[in-house]
Structures are given as structure tokens and as C-alpha cells.
Amino acid sequence: MPAYFPPIQALASVAHKWVNAISGAGVATATQPAASDISGLAASATTDTTNASNITSGTLSATESGNSGMIRYKLTGANFNSTTDQAITITMPTGVTNYRLNGIFVSNPSTSLTTAVGGFYTGATKTGIAVVAASQAYSGLTTNTVGSSGSLLNLTITNGTTAIYNSTTLYLSLTTPQGSAATADVTVVIQPLN
């Protein structure tokens, strides 16, 4: 005797789903296909590229890697009781040589910086371009309490809105030290331009 197959029951169409099974009673079920159900996909099709640690190879152009965005560099625990150069390395994205200096911020002082004075330069020993003047006082930095006035100092950048830079190192070089042990964190923010 031939096998009897019941008629297949109607199933409403649902976007992004396919019929994956029909029961013995003729009831169809639909599911969304997984990447493993589709042959010929590149491995990158199943990689979460919103998580940078998942991207282990390849080259991004400057535009793809955020050329229009900001990049920050930090010197943690800069010594504000020393006139010795303290270097901050500026690592540019591939294909970028020039940048706009968007800001230099000093925060988290170990003590109120009542005496420290000095600038930032593109060359060692206070040479090159003075991007922050040698006369920059840090006396406005009085506390390391987050959210309090005096916990952040936004430095004045020489020609900040009219100059581009290509130096791969900036130097904090004080002309007047604090006079006693003092540290603070320096954050440099740049915008790649080309």
C-alpha cells in the first residue's frame, strides 16, 4: 500500500526565514538561516567586526581607521618637579603624516601645582615649535578630585586653529619646576588630516 502524505498546511511568509522542516502532519516550520547554512561565505562574514580584538589581519586606509576622528596619547605621572624633557610619542595611522593638535590636557595632580611653569615642544631641549608657550603656568591645577574645579587644565595651543603638525614626538619641558615632588597626567589629542 502506498504511503499517505497529508497536505502541507499554509505558512505565512516571514522576512529572512525559510522553511526548514515539515512535520508528518504537514505543519511547516520556518527559521532564520545561520551563516553555517550558507556555503561560500568568507570567514569575515561571521566575525563581529565591532569588537576590535576580533580583527587580527588586513590593512585599513586612514579613512577607514577613523582619519576624521580623534586620537589621544597619554603621559601618565609626568614629573612636574623636573625641567628634563618628557617625551610623548605620536604614532600616526598608516598613510597619515600631518595632524591638527586639538588639545593638551593636564589632570590628576598629586598636589596643587602652584609653581610649575613650562611648555610643550616639537624638539628636545625646548627646540622646534613651541606648541604650548614656555610661560604656561599650571597653578590652575589644584585638585585630583574628579568633577571639581581645578581638576583639569586645558592648555592654550600656539596657533591651535591655524597650524598643522607632523612631529612624531612632543616634549613636555618645564622652565620652572614645582619645587617639591609633583606629578600629573598629560593627554594629547590630535586629529589626523591626510
C-alpha positions as protocol buffer text, in pm:
chain_id: "A"
residue {
  index: 1
  type: MET
  ca { x: 0 y: 0 z: 0 }
}
residue {
  index: 2
  type: PRO
  ca { x: 145 y: 345 z: -90 }
}
residue {
  index: 3
  type: ALA
  ca { x: 240 y: 586 z: 189 }
}
residue {
  index: 4
  type: TYR
  ca { x: -5 y: 865 z: 263 }
}
residue {
  index: 5
  type: PHE
  ca { x: 128 y: 1218 z: 299 }
}
residue {
  index: 6
  type: PRO
  ca { x: -110 y: 1478 z: 439 }
}
residue {
  index: 7
  type: PRO
  ca { x: -135 y: 1809 z: 256 }
}
residue {
  index: 8
  type: ILE
  ca { x: 110 y: 2076 z: 365 }
}
residue {
  index: 9
  type: GLN
  ca { x: -59 y: 2342 z: 574 }
}
residue {
  index: 10
  type: ALA
  ca { x: -27 y: 2707 z: 475 }
}
residue {
  index: 11
  type: LEU
  ca { x: 255 y: 2906 z: 634 }
}
residue {
  index: 12
  type: ALA
  ca { x: 259 y: 3284 z: 628 }
}
residue {
  index: 13
  type: SER
  ca { x: 571 y: 3432 z: 470 }
}
residue {
  index: 14
  type: VAL
  ca { x: 813 y: 3583 z: 721 }
}
residue {
  index: 15
  type: ALA
  ca { x: 1107 y: 3802 z: 615 }
}
residue {
  index: 16
  type: HIS
  ca { x: 1455 y: 3646 z: 648 }
}
residue {
  index: 17
  type: LYS
  ca { x: 1320 y: 3295 z: 723 }
}
residue {
  index: 18
  type: TRP
  ca { x: 1297 y: 2975 z: 525 }
}
residue {
  index: 19
  type: VAL
  ca { x: 1103 y: 2654 z: 563 }
}
residue {
  index: 20
  type: ASN
  ca { x: 1335 y: 2418 z: 743 }
}
residue {
  index: 21
  type: ALA
  ca { x: 1101 y: 2128 z: 827 }
}
residue {
  index: 22
  type: ILE
  ca { x: 758 y: 1982 z: 756 }
}
residue {
  index: 23
  type: SER
  ca { x: 611 y: 1753 z: 1019 }
}
residue {
  index: 24
  type: GLY
  ca { x: 430 y: 1428 z: 947 }
}
residue {
  index: 25
  type: ALA
  ca { x: 105 y: 1618 z: 1000 }
}
residue {
  index: 26
  type: GLY
  ca { x: 201 y: 1865 z: 722 }
}
residue {
  index: 27
  type: VAL
  ca { x: 292 y: 2155 z: 956 }
}
residue {
  index: 28
  type: ALA
  ca { x: 581 y: 2363 z: 820 }
}
residue {
  index: 29
  type: THR
  ca { x: 824 y: 2550 z: 1049 }
}
residue {
  index: 30
  type: ALA
  ca { x: 1044 y: 2843 z: 949 }
}
residue {
  index: 31
  type: THR
  ca { x: 1376 y: 2954 z: 1092 }
}
residue {
  index: 32
  type: GLN
  ca { x: 1635 y: 3213 z: 1008 }
}
residue {
  index: 33
  type: PRO
  ca { x: 1936 y: 3050 z: 841 }
}
residue {
  index: 34
  type: ALA
  ca { x: 2267 y: 3058 z: 1024 }
}
residue {
  index: 35
  type: ALA
  ca { x: 2588 y: 3160 z: 849 }
}
residue {
  index: 36
  type: SER
  ca { x: 2692 y: 2793 z: 859 }
}
residue {
  index: 37
  type: ASP
  ca { x: 2386 y: 2710 z: 641 }
}
residue {
  index: 38
  type: ILE
  ca { x: 2522 y: 2923 z: 356 }
}
residue {
  index: 39
  type: SER
  ca { x: 2813 y: 2786 z: 156 }
}
residue {
  index: 40
  type: GLY
  ca { x: 3090 y: 3003 z: 16 }
}
residue {
  index: 41
  type: LEU
  ca { x: 3098 y: 3272 z: 288 }
}
residue {
  index: 42
  type: ALA
  ca { x: 3432 y: 3427 z: 375 }
}
residue {
  index: 43
  type: ALA
  ca { x: 3541 y: 3381 z: 738 }
}
residue {
  index: 44
  type: SER
  ca { x: 3497 y: 3756 z: 787 }
}
residue {
  index: 45
  type: ALA
  ca { x: 3122 y: 3721 z: 724 }
}
residue {
  index: 46
  type: THR
  ca { x: 3082 y: 3559 z: 1065 }
}
residue {
  index: 47
  type: THR
  ca { x: 3324 y: 3782 z: 1257 }
}
residue {
  index: 48
  type: ASP
  ca { x: 3196 y: 4053 z: 1491 }
}
residue {
  index: 49
  type: THR
  ca { x: 3393 y: 4347 z: 1350 }
}
residue {
  index: 50
  type: THR
  ca { x: 3252 y: 4582 z: 1613 }
}
residue {
  index: 51
  type: ASN
  ca { x: 3497 y: 4418 z: 1854 }
}
residue {
  index: 52
  type: ALA
  ca { x: 3850 y: 4529 z: 1755 }
}
residue {
  index: 53
  type: SER
  ca { x: 4011 y: 4225 z: 1919 }
}
residue {
  index: 54
  type: ASN
  ca { x: 3842 y: 4006 z: 1654 }
}
residue {
  index: 55
  type: ILE
  ca { x: 4029 y: 4181 z: 1372 }
}
residue {
  index: 56
  type: THR
  ca { x: 4372 y: 4021 z: 1350 }
}
residue {
  index: 57
  type: SER
  ca { x: 4484 y: 4096 z: 996 }
}
residue {
  index: 58
  type: GLY
  ca { x: 4439 y: 4324 z: 700 }
}
residue {
  index: 59
  type: THR
  ca { x: 4513 y: 4688 z: 635 }
}
residue {
  index: 60
  type: LEU
  ca { x: 4276 y: 4979 z: 680 }
}
residue {
  index: 61
  type: SER
  ca { x: 4325 y: 5304 z: 497 }
}
residue {
  index: 62
  type: ALA
  ca { x: 4348 y: 5619 z: 705 }
}
residue {
  index: 63
  type: THR
  ca { x: 3984 y: 5698 z: 626 }
}
residue {
  index: 64
  type: GLU
  ca { x: 3863 y: 5353 z: 728 }
}
residue {
  index: 65
  type: SER
  ca { x: 4060 y: 5362 z: 1051 }
}
residue {
  index: 66
  type: GLY
  ca { x: 3899 y: 5685 z: 1166 }
}
residue {
  index: 67
  type: ASN
  ca { x: 4101 y: 5955 z: 992 }
}
residue {
  index: 68
  type: SER
  ca { x: 3828 y: 6205 z: 1070 }
}
residue {
  index: 69
  type: GLY
  ca { x: 3823 y: 6103 z: 1436 }
}
residue {
  index: 70
  type: MET
  ca { x: 4044 y: 6200 z: 1725 }
}
residue {
  index: 71
  type: ILE
  ca { x: 4338 y: 6005 z: 1862 }
}
residue {
  index: 72
  type: ARG
  ca { x: 4470 y: 6056 z: 2214 }
}
residue {
  index: 73
  type: TYR
  ca { x: 4811 y: 5991 z: 2366 }
}
residue {
  index: 74
  type: LYS
  ca { x: 4880 y: 5990 z: 2738 }
}
residue {
  index: 75
  type: LEU
  ca { x: 5182 y: 6055 z: 2958 }
}
residue {
  index: 76
  type: THR
  ca { x: 5081 y: 5919 z: 3297 }
}
residue {
  index: 77
  type: GLY
  ca { x: 5258 y: 6056 z: 3604 }
}
residue {
  index: 78
  type: ALA
  ca { x: 5455 y: 6329 z: 3427 }
}
residue {
  index: 79
  type: ASN
  ca { x: 5713 y: 6477 z: 3666 }
}
residue {
  index: 80
  type: PHE
  ca { x: 5624 y: 6842 z: 3732 }
}
residue {
  index: 81
  type: ASN
  ca { x: 5929 y: 6885 z: 3956 }
}
residue {
  index: 82
  type: SER
  ca { x: 6177 y: 6838 z: 3673 }
}
residue {
  index: 83
  type: THR
  ca { x: 6299 y: 7051 z: 3383 }
}
residue {
  index: 84
  type: THR
  ca { x: 6412 y: 6739 z: 3195 }
}
residue {
  index: 85
  type: ASP
  ca { x: 6235 y: 6662 z: 2865 }
}
residue {
  index: 86
  type: GLN
  ca { x: 5943 y: 6419 z: 2894 }
}
residue {
  index: 87
  type: ALA
  ca { x: 5855 y: 6266 z: 2557 }
}
residue {
  index: 88
  type: ILE
  ca { x: 5509 y: 6183 z: 2427 }
}
residue {
  index: 89
  type: THR
  ca { x: 5525 y: 5964 z: 2114 }
}
residue {
  index: 90
  type: ILE
  ca { x: 5269 y: 6042 z: 1845 }
}
residue {
  index: 91
  type: THR
  ca { x: 5201 y: 5727 z: 1639 }
}
residue {
  index: 92
  type: MET
  ca { x: 5018 y: 5814 z: 1320 }
}
residue {
  index: 93
  type: PRO
  ca { x: 4777 y: 5583 z: 1133 }
}
residue {
  index: 94
  type: THR
  ca { x: 4907 y: 5431 z: 810 }
}
residue {
  index: 95
  type: GLY
  ca { x: 4917 y: 5687 z: 531 }
}
residue {
  index: 96
  type: VAL
  ca { x: 4889 y: 5990 z: 761 }
}
residue {
  index: 97
  type: THR
  ca { x: 5171 y: 6238 z: 813 }
}
residue {
  index: 98
  type: ASN
  ca { x: 5000 y: 6559 z: 926 }
}
residue {
  index: 99
  type: TYR
  ca { x: 4766 y: 6630 z: 1211 }
}
residue {
  index: 100
  type: ARG
  ca { x: 4584 y: 6908 z: 1389 }
}
residue {
  index: 101
  type: LEU
  ca { x: 4664 y: 6941 z: 1758 }
}
residue {
  index: 102
  type: ASN
  ca { x: 4316 y: 6952 z: 1911 }
}
residue {
  index: 103
  type: GLY
  ca { x: 4410 y: 6975 z: 2274 }
}
residue {
  index: 104
  type: ILE
  ca { x: 4660 y: 6915 z: 2550 }
}
residue {
  index: 105
  type: PHE
  ca { x: 4505 y: 6848 z: 2889 }
}
residue {
  index: 106
  type: VAL
  ca { x: 4671 y: 6809 z: 3229 }
}
residue {
  index: 107
  type: SER
  ca { x: 4483 y: 6632 z: 3509 }
}
residue {
  index: 108
  type: ASN
  ca { x: 4517 y: 6419 z: 3822 }
}
residue {
  index: 109
  type: PRO
  ca { x: 4785 y: 6623 z: 4001 }
}
residue {
  index: 110
  type: SER
  ca { x: 4949 y: 6464 z: 4303 }
}
residue {
  index: 111
  type: THR
  ca { x: 4950 y: 6809 z: 4466 }
}
residue {
  index: 112
  type: SER
  ca { x: 4836 y: 7161 z: 4382 }
}
residue {
  index: 113
  type: LEU
  ca { x: 5076 y: 7281 z: 4109 }
}
residue {
  index: 114
  type: THR
  ca { x: 5138 y: 7630 z: 4245 }
}
residue {
  index: 115
  type: THR
  ca { x: 5485 y: 7687 z: 4098 }
}
residue {
  index: 116
  type: ALA
  ca { x: 5532 y: 7470 z: 3787 }
}
residue {
  index: 117
  type: VAL
  ca { x: 5566 y: 7658 z: 3456 }
}
residue {
  index: 118
  type: GLY
  ca { x: 5669 y: 7534 z: 3112 }
}
residue {
  index: 119
  type: GLY
  ca { x: 5573 y: 7438 z: 2761 }
}
residue {
  index: 120
  type: PHE
  ca { x: 5545 y: 7164 z: 2502 }
}
residue {
  index: 121
  type: TYR
  ca { x: 5780 y: 7148 z: 2204 }
}
residue {
  index: 122
  type: THR
  ca { x: 5828 y: 6951 z: 1882 }
}
residue {
  index: 123
  type: GLY
  ca { x: 6203 y: 6924 z: 1952 }
}
residue {
  index: 124
  type: ALA
  ca { x: 6405 y: 6810 z: 2251 }
}
residue {
  index: 125
  type: THR
  ca { x: 6560 y: 7065 z: 2491 }
}
residue {
  index: 126
  type: LYS
  ca { x: 6296 y: 7328 z: 2417 }
}
residue {
  index: 127
  type: THR
  ca { x: 6367 y: 7337 z: 2041 }
}
residue {
  index: 128
  type: GLY
  ca { x: 6144 y: 7312 z: 1737 }
}
residue {
  index: 129
  type: ILE
  ca { x: 5798 y: 7464 z: 1758 }
}
residue {
  index: 130
  type: ALA
  ca { x: 5664 y: 7571 z: 2097 }
}
residue {
  index: 131
  type: VAL
  ca { x: 5311 y: 7428 z: 2069 }
}
residue {
  index: 132
  type: VAL
  ca { x: 5244 y: 7543 z: 2426 }
}
residue {
  index: 133
  type: ALA
  ca { x: 5435 y: 7852 z: 2541 }
}
residue {
  index: 134
  type: ALA
  ca { x: 5723 y: 7830 z: 2787 }
}
residue {
  index: 135
  type: SER
  ca { x: 5526 y: 8069 z: 3010 }
}
residue {
  index: 136
  type: GLN
  ca { x: 5235 y: 7823 z: 3058 }
}
residue {
  index: 137
  type: ALA
  ca { x: 5153 y: 7815 z: 3432 }
}
residue {
  index: 138
  type: TYR
  ca { x: 4995 y: 7507 z: 3587 }
}
residue {
  index: 139
  type: SER
  ca { x: 4869 y: 7685 z: 3900 }
}
residue {
  index: 140
  type: GLY
  ca { x: 4507 y: 7629 z: 3789 }
}
residue {
  index: 141
  type: LEU
  ca { x: 4554 y: 7258 z: 3859 }
}
residue {
  index: 142
  type: THR
  ca { x: 4472 y: 7238 z: 4229 }
}
residue {
  index: 143
  type: THR
  ca { x: 4297 y: 6906 z: 4294 }
}
residue {
  index: 144
  type: ASN
  ca { x: 4269 y: 6548 z: 4171 }
}
residue {
  index: 145
  type: THR
  ca { x: 3905 y: 6519 z: 4282 }
}
residue {
  index: 146
  type: VAL
  ca { x: 3704 y: 6422 z: 3975 }
}
residue {
  index: 147
  type: GLY
  ca { x: 3430 y: 6670 z: 3890 }
}
residue {
  index: 148
  type: SER
  ca { x: 3588 y: 6951 z: 4090 }
}
residue {
  index: 149
  type: SER
  ca { x: 3700 y: 7282 z: 3952 }
}
residue {
  index: 150
  type: GLY
  ca { x: 4079 y: 7273 z: 3928 }
}
residue {
  index: 151
  type: SER
  ca { x: 4096 y: 6901 z: 3839 }
}
residue {
  index: 152
  type: LEU
  ca { x: 4167 y: 6967 z: 3468 }
}
residue {
  index: 153
  type: LEU
  ca { x: 4373 y: 7223 z: 3283 }
}
residue {
  index: 154
  type: ASN
  ca { x: 4310 y: 7275 z: 2910 }
}
residue {
  index: 155
  type: LEU
  ca { x: 4634 y: 7426 z: 2780 }
}
residue {
  index: 156
  type: THR
  ca { x: 4649 y: 7706 z: 2524 }
}
residue {
  index: 157
  type: ILE
  ca { x: 4799 y: 7575 z: 2200 }
}
residue {
  index: 158
  type: THR
  ca { x: 5002 y: 7823 z: 1996 }
}
residue {
  index: 159
  type: ASN
  ca { x: 4830 y: 7863 z: 1657 }
}
residue {
  index: 160
  type: GLY
  ca { x: 4591 y: 7587 z: 1763 }
}
residue {
  index: 161
  type: THR
  ca { x: 4334 y: 7665 z: 1496 }
}
residue {
  index: 162
  type: THR
  ca { x: 4572 y: 7770 z: 1217 }
}
residue {
  index: 163
  type: ALA
  ca { x: 4864 y: 7524 z: 1217 }
}
residue {
  index: 164
  type: ILE
  ca { x: 4920 y: 7161 z: 1125 }
}
residue {
  index: 165
  type: TYR
  ca { x: 5194 y: 6944 z: 1272 }
}
residue {
  index: 166
  type: ASN
  ca { x: 5389 y: 6635 z: 1166 }
}
residue {
  index: 167
  type: SER
  ca { x: 5619 y: 6580 z: 1463 }
}
residue {
  index: 168
  type: THR
  ca { x: 5612 y: 6222 z: 1590 }
}
residue {
  index: 169
  type: THR
  ca { x: 5723 y: 6331 z: 1938 }
}
residue {
  index: 170
  type: LEU
  ca { x: 5610 y: 6617 z: 2160 }
}
residue {
  index: 171
  type: TYR
  ca { x: 5814 y: 6713 z: 2465 }
}
residue {
  index: 172
  type: LEU
  ca { x: 5689 y: 6848 z: 2795 }
}
residue {
  index: 173
  type: SER
  ca { x: 5975 y: 7063 z: 2918 }
}
residue {
  index: 174
  type: LEU
  ca { x: 5928 y: 7283 z: 3223 }
}
residue {
  index: 175
  type: THR
  ca { x: 6117 y: 7608 z: 3271 }
}
residue {
  index: 176
  type: THR
  ca { x: 6027 y: 7622 z: 3642 }
}
residue {
  index: 177
  type: PRO
  ca { x: 5976 y: 7302 z: 3844 }
}
residue {
  index: 178
  type: GLN
  ca { x: 5721 y: 7272 z: 4124 }
}
residue {
  index: 179
  type: GLY
  ca { x: 5993 y: 7276 z: 4393 }
}
residue {
  index: 180
  type: SER
  ca { x: 5878 y: 6953 z: 4557 }
}
residue {
  index: 181
  type: ALA
  ca { x: 5754 y: 6613 z: 4440 }
}
residue {
  index: 182
  type: ALA
  ca { x: 5464 y: 6661 z: 4197 }
}
residue {
  index: 183
  type: THR
  ca { x: 5313 y: 6454 z: 3918 }
}
residue {
  index: 184
  type: ALA
  ca { x: 5015 y: 6487 z: 3685 }
}
residue {
  index: 185
  type: ASP
  ca { x: 4877 y: 6312 z: 3378 }
}
residue {
  index: 186
  type: VAL
  ca { x: 4909 y: 6470 z: 3033 }
}
residue {
  index: 187
  type: THR
  ca { x: 4669 y: 6384 z: 2749 }
}
residue {
  index: 188
  type: VAL
  ca { x: 4739 y: 6498 z: 2393 }
}
residue {
  index: 189
  type: VAL
  ca { x: 4451 y: 6484 z: 2144 }
}
residue {
  index: 190
  type: ILE
  ca { x: 4513 y: 6504 z: 1770 }
}
residue {
  index: 191
  type: GLN
  ca { x: 4305 y: 6485 z: 1454 }
}
residue {
  index: 192
  type: PRO
  ca { x: 4480 y: 6316 z: 1158 }
}
residue {
  index: 193
  type: LEU
  ca { x: 4444 y: 6525 z: 842 }
}
residue {
  index: 194
  type: ASN
  ca { x: 4565 y: 6330 z: 539 }
}
